[in-house]
Amino acid sequence: MKIKQHKAKVFNQDCILELMTFNKSDGKKWKRLFDMWKKLKLSLRDYKSREPNFPEGLSEVAFCLFSGSKRFISLKGKSAASFDTFNTETGKAEQIKACSVKSDLTSFGPNSKWNDLYFLDFYNEGKLDGTFNVYKIPSESIYNMKVNKKQTMKQQQNQGKRPRFSITDKIIKDKKLKPIAENVKVW
């Protein structure tokens, strides 16, 4: 992995992105880290403990290894940005969400913004073997999602809140979305 600077237009503003790039050999390191996280997750069950969430370092790097996108580190020339990866071929900022359980509870920060949203499902019928399915989630499905009886996700974001809901249940299952890639293996 390497960190490089990249000039780009993000949300109609010129800026310089600091991006982490990966190559095929980074997949082996990713798998070692995944296996360590999995061991911790499963071992905590012995203590009837809450299991650790799936780390963004694993999900975002997995997506980059799969797609060729670059992991977003920082930017200059724009006041703030909250996205996870950047596709230098398409010029799109990407938001990556993931889960390792049957039904997720995904949250979005009040400043989250993206061109494309992807959901990585590592649950894999409970196998947790490091493979995952990739879904491209329509943004309008997210912004218009009712997160309570009266408010949509976008309305809560506008109030500075972190809306939460299940992408698996409320979007993938309800809208019968099919993955754009299945059983992806990045090592």
RODREN-734877 format. One record per residue (C-alpha): residue in one letter; x, y, z. Coordinates in steps of 0.1 Angstrom, whole numbers, plus 5000, padded with zeros to 4 digits. Layout:
<recs>
aXYZ;...
</recs>
This chain:
<recs>
m500050005000;k501150354993;i499750705000;k499550934970;q498151274962;h495551314935;k494051634920;a490351594915;k487051774914;v484951654944;f481351764947;n482152044921;q485152174940;d488752144929;c490951984956;i493851754963;l493051424977;e495451214998;l494550854988;m495850514999;t496450274970;f496649894972;n497949614951;k497249244950;s499849164976;d497949375001;g495149115000;k497248865020;k497749125048;w494049205047;k493248845052;r495548815082;l493949115098;f490448985090;d491348645107;m492548825138;w489349035140;k487248715135;k489148535163;l488448835187;k484748845176;l484148475181;s486148455213;l484148735230;r481048515227;d482548305255;y482048605278;k478548675265;s479949015254;r478949245226;e480949155196;p483049425179;n481649605149;f483249535116;p486149795113;e486150045085;g489749965079;l488749615068;s485649705048;e487150005030;v490349825021;a488349515010;f486249734987;c489449894973;l491049564966;f487849454949;s487149764929;g490449934923;s489250244941;k491550434965;r490950475003;f490350835012;i492650985038;s492351365036;l491851655013;k492952005007;g490952274989;k487552195004;s486352265039;a485151915048;a484351585033;s482951255047;f483350975023;d485450655024;t486950574990;f487450754957;n487450604922;t490050794902;e488750644869;t485150784874;g485951074897;k483350954922;a483350974960;e482150644975;q480650565008;i481250205020;k479050035046;a479449675057;c478149415081;s479249075095;v475948985110;k472648865095;s470849195100;d472949515102;l472249845120;t474050095099;s474550465108;f475250765088;g477051075101;p475251415096;n477851525071;s478051195051;k478051265014;w478851044984;n478350984947;d478050614950;l477150394980;y478250034984;f477249775010;l479549485017;d477849175033;f480448965050;y477948755069;n477948485042;e475348265059;g477348285091;k480548145077;l482548465082;d485348335059;g486348675045;t484348655013;f481648905007;n478849014984;v478849374971;y475649574966;k475349914950;i472650094969;p470550364952;s471150694971;e467550794969;s466650484988;i468950595016;y468050965018;n464250895017;m464450605042;k462050655071;v464150615103;n461150685126;k457450755121;k457951115111;q461451155097;t463551045068;m467350995071;k468051325053;q465751515077;q467651365107;q471051445090;n469851805086;q469251815124;g472851705130;k471751355141;r473251015131;p470350815116;r470450435120;f468550155102;s469149825086;i470349845049;t469949465047;d466249465059;k465049805047;i466649825013;i468349495001;k465449265011;d462549515007;k463649624973;k464949274963;l468349414953;k470849174937;p474549194945;i476849334918;a479449074929;e479148764949;n481548564971;v484348814965;k487748704977;v490448974979;w493548764989;
</recs>
